[in-house]
Amino acid sequence: MAGFTGHLGWVDSASSPEEVRLLSTDAALPSSDAFEVLVSHHGTTVLMSVSGELDMVTAPQLTESVDAVMSGDPQRVVIDLSDVRFLASSGMSVLLDVNDRLSDAHFAVIADGPNTARPLELVGLNGTFTIYTTLDAALAASASADDSA
């Protein structure tokens, strides 16, 4: 897609938690329009932190990031929308796709506030997959699942 550049990053395996920036918008765009996906590993959970606007222009970039994460066959995926300023239906479609690819026990979303939680609630997705309001709650649930496994 014109105007976007994919960035794959490599990280020293000794770093903890492991982080890699998978995709961000072209640096020529104003910073207020920047879209970014940062991936970090927390035990058996892959956390994908999304920032910017998640709409029809950026949803394909999130899909690309999800595909890269899914190629590693993760046990759990959490997508953090805390820094998303706008969530369009195309972004919600990506979330539904991830939910279809992983069972409910393996996928969760962090969404809090009018930019993310409200749209998910309005279209009824709050009953489709687990939604947490904080990163701490999502990671605690993942750790609890690890302990019971």
Contacts in CASP RR format, 6 or more apart in sequence:
PFRMAT RR
TARGET T0000
AUTHOR 0000-0000-0000
METHOD contacts of the structure
MODEL  1
MAGFTGHLGWVDSASSPEEVRLLSTDAALPSSDAFEVLVSHHGTTVLMSV
SGELDMVTAPQLTESVDAVMSGDPQRVVIDLSDVRFLASSGMSVLLDVND
RLSDAHFAVIADGPNTARPLELVGLNGTFTIYTTLDAALAASASADDSA
1 57 0 8 1.000
1 60 0 8 1.000
1 61 0 8 1.000
3 25 0 8 1.000
3 26 0 8 1.000
3 28 0 8 1.000
3 29 0 8 1.000
4 23 0 8 1.000
4 25 0 8 1.000
4 26 0 8 1.000
4 61 0 8 1.000
5 24 0 8 1.000
5 25 0 8 1.000
5 26 0 8 1.000
5 27 0 8 1.000
6 22 0 8 1.000
6 23 0 8 1.000
6 24 0 8 1.000
6 61 0 8 1.000
6 64 0 8 1.000
7 21 0 8 1.000
7 22 0 8 1.000
7 23 0 8 1.000
7 24 0 8 1.000
8 20 0 8 1.000
8 22 0 8 1.000
8 68 0 8 1.000
9 20 0 8 1.000
9 21 0 8 1.000
9 22 0 8 1.000
10 20 0 8 1.000
11 18 0 8 1.000
11 19 0 8 1.000
11 20 0 8 1.000
17 40 0 8 1.000
17 41 0 8 1.000
17 42 0 8 1.000
17 43 0 8 1.000
17 47 0 8 1.000
18 40 0 8 1.000
18 41 0 8 1.000
19 38 0 8 1.000
19 39 0 8 1.000
19 40 0 8 1.000
20 38 0 8 1.000
20 39 0 8 1.000
20 40 0 8 1.000
21 36 0 8 1.000
21 37 0 8 1.000
21 38 0 8 1.000
21 39 0 8 1.000
22 37 0 8 1.000
22 38 0 8 1.000
22 39 0 8 1.000
22 64 0 8 1.000
22 65 0 8 1.000
22 68 0 8 1.000
22 69 0 8 1.000
23 35 0 8 1.000
23 36 0 8 1.000
23 37 0 8 1.000
23 61 0 8 1.000
23 62 0 8 1.000
23 64 0 8 1.000
23 65 0 8 1.000
24 34 0 8 1.000
24 35 0 8 1.000
24 36 0 8 1.000
24 37 0 8 1.000
25 33 0 8 1.000
25 34 0 8 1.000
25 35 0 8 1.000
25 36 0 8 1.000
25 58 0 8 1.000
25 61 0 8 1.000
33 52 0 8 1.000
33 53 0 8 1.000
34 51 0 8 1.000
34 52 0 8 1.000
35 50 0 8 1.000
35 51 0 8 1.000
35 52 0 8 1.000
35 53 0 8 1.000
35 54 0 8 1.000
35 58 0 8 1.000
35 61 0 8 1.000
36 50 0 8 1.000
36 51 0 8 1.000
36 52 0 8 1.000
37 48 0 8 1.000
37 49 0 8 1.000
37 50 0 8 1.000
37 61 0 8 1.000
37 62 0 8 1.000
37 65 0 8 1.000
38 48 0 8 1.000
38 49 0 8 1.000
38 51 0 8 1.000
39 46 0 8 1.000
39 47 0 8 1.000
39 48 0 8 1.000
39 49 0 8 1.000
39 65 0 8 1.000
39 68 0 8 1.000
39 69 0 8 1.000
40 46 0 8 1.000
40 47 0 8 1.000
40 49 0 8 1.000
41 47 0 8 1.000
42 139 0 8 1.000
42 142 0 8 1.000
43 142 0 8 1.000
43 146 0 8 1.000
44 74 0 8 1.000
44 75 0 8 1.000
44 76 0 8 1.000
44 142 0 8 1.000
44 146 0 8 1.000
45 74 0 8 1.000
45 75 0 8 1.000
45 76 0 8 1.000
45 77 0 8 1.000
45 78 0 8 1.000
45 139 0 8 1.000
45 142 0 8 1.000
46 69 0 8 1.000
46 74 0 8 1.000
46 76 0 8 1.000
46 77 0 8 1.000
46 78 0 8 1.000
47 78 0 8 1.000
47 80 0 8 1.000
47 135 0 8 1.000
47 138 0 8 1.000
47 139 0 8 1.000
48 65 0 8 1.000
48 66 0 8 1.000
48 69 0 8 1.000
48 77 0 8 1.000
48 78 0 8 1.000
48 79 0 8 1.000
48 80 0 8 1.000
49 80 0 8 1.000
49 82 0 8 1.000
49 83 0 8 1.000
50 62 0 8 1.000
50 79 0 8 1.000
50 80 0 8 1.000
50 81 0 8 1.000
50 83 0 8 1.000
50 84 0 8 1.000
51 83 0 8 1.000
51 84 0 8 1.000
52 58 0 8 1.000
52 83 0 8 1.000
52 84 0 8 1.000
52 85 0 8 1.000
52 86 0 8 1.000
53 84 0 8 1.000
53 85 0 8 1.000
53 86 0 8 1.000
53 88 0 8 1.000
54 62 0 8 1.000
54 81 0 8 1.000
54 84 0 8 1.000
54 86 0 8 1.000
54 87 0 8 1.000
54 88 0 8 1.000
54 90 0 8 1.000
54 91 0 8 1.000
54 94 0 8 1.000
55 86 0 8 1.000
55 88 0 8 1.000
55 90 0 8 1.000
55 91 0 8 1.000
56 88 0 8 1.000
56 90 0 8 1.000
58 91 0 8 1.000
59 88 0 8 1.000
59 90 0 8 1.000
59 91 0 8 1.000
59 93 0 8 1.000
59 94 0 8 1.000
62 91 0 8 1.000
62 94 0 8 1.000
63 94 0 8 1.000
63 97 0 8 1.000
66 77 0 8 1.000
66 94 0 8 1.000
66 97 0 8 1.000
66 98 0 8 1.000
69 77 0 8 1.000
70 77 0 8 1.000
70 98 0 8 1.000
70 101 0 8 1.000
74 106 0 8 1.000
75 106 0 8 1.000
76 102 0 8 1.000
76 106 0 8 1.000
76 107 0 8 1.000
76 108 0 8 1.000
76 142 0 8 1.000
76 145 0 8 1.000
77 98 0 8 1.000
77 102 0 8 1.000
77 106 0 8 1.000
77 107 0 8 1.000
77 108 0 8 1.000
78 107 0 8 1.000
78 108 0 8 1.000
78 109 0 8 1.000
78 110 0 8 1.000
78 132 0 8 1.000
78 138 0 8 1.000
78 139 0 8 1.000
78 142 0 8 1.000
79 95 0 8 1.000
79 98 0 8 1.000
79 107 0 8 1.000
79 108 0 8 1.000
79 109 0 8 1.000
79 110 0 8 1.000
80 109 0 8 1.000
80 110 0 8 1.000
80 135 0 8 1.000
80 138 0 8 1.000
81 87 0 8 1.000
81 109 0 8 1.000
81 110 0 8 1.000
81 111 0 8 1.000
81 115 0 8 1.000
81 116 0 8 1.000
82 110 0 8 1.000
82 111 0 8 1.000
82 112 0 8 1.000
82 116 0 8 1.000
82 135 0 8 1.000
84 115 0 8 1.000
84 116 0 8 1.000
85 115 0 8 1.000
86 115 0 8 1.000
87 111 0 8 1.000
87 115 0 8 1.000
87 116 0 8 1.000
87 119 0 8 1.000
87 120 0 8 1.000
89 123 0 8 1.000
92 119 0 8 1.000
92 120 0 8 1.000
92 123 0 8 1.000
92 125 0 8 1.000
95 109 0 8 1.000
95 120 0 8 1.000
95 125 0 8 1.000
95 129 0 8 1.000
96 125 0 8 1.000
96 128 0 8 1.000
98 107 0 8 1.000
99 107 0 8 1.000
99 128 0 8 1.000
99 129 0 8 1.000
104 129 0 8 1.000
104 130 0 8 1.000
105 145 0 8 1.000
107 129 0 8 1.000
107 130 0 8 1.000
108 129 0 8 1.000
108 130 0 8 1.000
108 131 0 8 1.000
108 132 0 8 1.000
108 138 0 8 1.000
108 141 0 8 1.000
108 142 0 8 1.000
109 120 0 8 1.000
109 129 0 8 1.000
109 130 0 8 1.000
109 131 0 8 1.000
109 132 0 8 1.000
110 131 0 8 1.000
110 132 0 8 1.000
110 133 0 8 1.000
110 134 0 8 1.000
110 135 0 8 1.000
110 138 0 8 1.000
111 117 0 8 1.000
111 120 0 8 1.000
111 131 0 8 1.000
111 132 0 8 1.000
111 133 0 8 1.000
112 133 0 8 1.000
112 134 0 8 1.000
117 126 0 8 1.000
117 131 0 8 1.000
117 133 0 8 1.000
120 126 0 8 1.000
120 131 0 8 1.000
125 131 0 8 1.000
130 141 0 8 1.000
132 138 0 8 1.000
132 141 0 8 1.000
END
